[in-house]
């Protein structure tokens, strides 16, 4: 049951069905005054669309990837000899290390995909401002190069977000970044900027796993 999942140390293995039901009832009575649940109307939430993007490796990239794979595997074998880990943890650690290492290959194919998405959202917005010159009202038009509001998420900093940031810096594209060490005041400020319609504010937002909780973002892809 859900309440038993909150107390995994209670062993149900040798319990009869009647005893389990009795135990569940006690847990429900205990946690019932602590936890409450509400079913939010789902129509107020946007649809979730999952899109898997295949990234084709060039022959040169594939060769570099396989070399990284062998290097990471060799490193994993050394760690295994020093410390006996269960196979699942060992497999997860290998895949994380390989993913981080392959992200740092040049060219970064994943980074280029993200950059193409950002470049595709580039457009021009014209604003008008009325000024008084020599006692006369004059309308001044100004063109702004803006990008569609875009959220870029990665669990990795140096081997993830920082790589795309470097590519944006090279093209002079503004962005903001919310990671774990950003203060609450700064987060609130950046969220207000990206939610605004001000064409002079950055519209590319980077989020890490530690920095992305509890943010109210509007109209962002």
C-alpha positions as CSV (number, residue, x, y, z in Angstrom):
1,X,0.0,0.0,0.0
2,X,1.0,3.7,-0.2
3,X,1.3,4.0,3.5
4,X,3.5,0.9,3.8
5,X,5.8,2.5,1.2
6,X,6.5,5.2,3.7
7,X,7.7,2.6,6.2
8,X,9.7,0.1,4.0
9,X,11.4,-1.3,7.1
10,X,8.2,-3.1,8.1
11,X,8.6,-6.6,6.7
12,X,5.3,-8.0,5.2
13,X,7.0,-11.2,3.9
14,X,5.6,-13.6,6.5
15,X,2.4,-11.7,7.4
16,X,-0.9,-13.1,6.6
17,X,-3.3,-11.1,4.4
18,X,-5.4,-10.3,7.6
19,X,-2.3,-9.1,9.4
20,X,-1.2,-7.0,6.5
21,X,-4.6,-5.3,6.3
22,X,-4.5,-4.6,10.1
23,X,-1.0,-3.2,9.7
24,X,-2.1,-1.0,6.8
25,X,-5.0,0.3,8.8
26,X,-2.7,1.3,11.6
27,X,-0.3,3.1,9.3
28,X,-3.2,4.9,7.6
29,X,-4.5,6.1,11.0
30,X,-1.1,7.3,11.9
31,X,-0.3,9.1,8.7
32,X,-3.8,10.2,8.0
33,X,-3.5,13.1,10.4
34,X,-0.2,14.1,8.9
35,X,-0.7,13.8,5.1
36,X,-3.6,15.2,3.0
37,X,-4.2,14.8,-0.7
38,X,-5.9,17.0,-3.2
39,X,-6.8,16.1,-6.8
40,X,-5.9,19.2,-8.9
41,X,-8.0,19.7,-12.1
42,X,-5.8,18.4,-14.9
43,X,-7.3,20.8,-17.4
44,X,-5.2,23.6,-15.8
45,X,-1.9,21.8,-16.8
46,X,-0.3,21.7,-20.2
47,X,-0.1,18.5,-22.2
48,X,3.2,16.6,-21.8
49,X,4.7,15.7,-25.2
50,X,7.8,13.5,-25.2
51,X,9.9,13.7,-28.3
52,X,12.9,11.4,-28.8
53,X,15.4,12.9,-31.1
54,X,17.9,10.6,-32.9
55,X,21.3,12.2,-33.3
56,X,23.3,10.7,-36.2
57,X,27.0,10.2,-35.6
58,X,29.5,10.9,-38.3
59,X,32.1,8.2,-38.9
60,X,34.7,10.4,-37.1
61,X,32.4,11.1,-34.2
62,X,31.5,7.4,-33.9
63,X,35.2,6.5,-33.7
64,X,35.8,9.1,-31.0
65,X,32.7,7.8,-29.1
66,X,33.9,4.2,-29.2
67,X,37.3,5.3,-27.9
68,X,35.6,7.2,-25.0
69,X,33.5,4.1,-24.3
70,X,36.5,1.9,-24.0
71,X,38.3,4.4,-21.8
72,X,35.3,4.7,-19.5
73,X,34.9,0.9,-19.4
74,X,38.6,0.4,-18.5
75,X,38.2,3.0,-15.7
76,X,35.0,1.2,-14.5
77,X,36.9,-2.1,-14.4
78,X,39.6,-0.6,-12.2
79,X,37.0,0.8,-9.7
80,X,35.3,-2.6,-9.7
81,X,38.5,-4.3,-8.6
82,X,39.0,-1.9,-5.8
83,X,35.4,-2.0,-4.6
84,X,32.8,-4.7,-5.2
85,X,29.6,-3.0,-6.3
86,X,26.3,-4.5,-7.3
87,X,25.8,-4.8,-11.1
88,X,22.9,-2.3,-11.3
89,X,24.9,0.5,-9.6
90,X,27.9,-0.4,-11.6
91,X,25.9,-0.2,-14.9
92,X,24.3,3.1,-13.9
93,X,27.7,4.6,-13.0
94,X,29.2,3.4,-16.3
95,X,26.3,5.0,-18.4
96,X,26.5,8.3,-16.5
97,X,30.3,8.5,-16.9
98,X,30.0,7.6,-20.7
99,X,27.3,10.2,-21.2
100,X,29.3,12.9,-19.6
101,X,32.5,12.0,-21.5
102,X,30.7,11.8,-24.8
103,X,29.1,15.2,-24.2
104,X,32.6,16.7,-24.2
105,X,33.5,15.2,-27.6
106,X,34.1,17.8,-30.3
107,X,31.9,18.7,-32.1
108,X,29.2,18.3,-29.4
109,X,26.3,16.9,-31.5
110,X,23.8,17.3,-28.7
111,X,24.8,21.0,-28.2
112,X,24.4,21.6,-32.0
113,X,20.9,20.2,-31.9
114,X,20.0,22.5,-29.0
115,X,21.6,25.5,-30.8
116,X,19.6,24.7,-33.9
117,X,16.4,24.8,-31.9
118,X,17.3,28.1,-30.4
119,X,18.4,29.6,-33.7
120,X,15.1,28.5,-35.2
121,X,13.2,30.7,-32.7
122,X,15.0,33.8,-33.8
123,X,12.8,36.6,-35.0
124,X,12.5,40.4,-35.1
125,X,10.1,42.5,-33.0
126,X,9.4,46.1,-33.6
127,X,8.5,48.4,-30.8
128,X,7.3,52.0,-30.9
129,X,8.2,54.8,-28.4
130,X,6.8,58.3,-28.4
131,X,9.3,61.1,-27.6
132,X,9.1,64.8,-27.5
133,X,11.6,66.6,-29.7
134,X,11.6,70.4,-30.1
135,X,8.1,70.5,-28.7
136,X,6.7,67.9,-31.1
137,X,5.6,64.4,-30.5
138,X,7.7,61.9,-32.5
139,X,7.2,58.1,-32.8
140,X,10.5,56.2,-32.8
141,X,10.5,52.6,-34.0
142,X,13.1,50.2,-32.9
143,X,13.8,46.6,-34.2
144,X,14.8,44.0,-31.6
145,X,16.3,40.6,-32.4
146,X,14.6,38.2,-30.0
147,X,14.5,34.4,-29.5
148,X,11.5,32.3,-28.6
149,X,11.3,31.5,-24.9
150,X,13.3,28.3,-24.5
151,X,14.1,26.2,-21.5
152,X,17.3,24.1,-21.6
153,X,17.6,21.4,-18.8
154,X,20.5,19.1,-18.0
155,X,21.5,17.1,-14.9
156,X,25.1,18.0,-15.7
157,X,26.8,21.4,-15.4
158,X,30.3,21.3,-16.9
159,X,29.4,18.4,-19.2
160,X,26.0,19.7,-20.1
161,X,24.7,23.3,-19.5
162,X,28.1,24.9,-19.7
163,X,28.8,23.4,-23.1
164,X,25.7,25.0,-24.6
165,X,26.4,28.3,-22.8
166,X,29.8,28.5,-24.5
167,X,28.1,28.0,-27.9
168,X,25.6,30.8,-27.1
169,X,28.5,33.1,-25.9
170,X,30.2,32.5,-29.2
171,X,27.1,33.7,-31.1
172,X,26.4,36.6,-28.7
173,X,23.0,35.2,-27.6
174,X,21.8,36.3,-24.1
175,X,20.7,33.7,-21.6
176,X,20.0,33.2,-17.9
177,X,20.9,30.3,-15.7
178,X,19.3,28.9,-12.5
179,X,21.3,26.2,-10.8
180,X,21.5,25.1,-7.2
181,X,23.7,27.9,-5.9
182,X,21.4,30.8,-7.2
183,X,19.6,32.7,-4.4
184,X,15.8,32.8,-4.2
185,X,15.8,36.5,-4.9
186,X,17.9,36.0,-8.0
187,X,15.6,33.2,-9.2
188,X,12.5,35.4,-8.7
189,X,14.2,38.1,-10.7
190,X,15.1,35.8,-13.6
191,X,11.6,34.2,-13.7
192,X,10.0,37.7,-13.9
193,X,12.4,38.6,-16.8
194,X,11.7,35.5,-18.9
195,X,7.9,35.7,-18.2
196,X,7.8,39.4,-19.4
197,X,7.3,40.5,-22.9
198,X,10.3,42.9,-22.8
199,X,12.2,42.1,-26.0
200,X,15.5,43.3,-24.4
201,X,15.4,40.6,-21.7
202,X,17.0,37.2,-22.3
203,X,14.6,34.5,-23.3
204,X,16.9,31.4,-23.0
205,X,16.8,29.9,-19.5
206,X,19.1,27.1,-18.3
207,X,18.0,24.9,-15.5
208,X,19.7,22.2,-13.5
209,X,18.0,19.5,-11.5
210,X,18.8,21.4,-8.2
211,X,17.6,24.7,-9.6
212,X,14.4,23.9,-11.4
213,X,11.9,23.2,-8.6
214,X,9.1,25.5,-7.8
215,X,9.4,27.9,-10.7
216,X,6.3,29.5,-12.4
217,X,7.3,29.7,-16.0
218,X,4.8,31.0,-18.7
219,X,4.8,30.4,-22.4
220,X,8.1,28.6,-22.5
221,X,9.1,25.6,-24.6
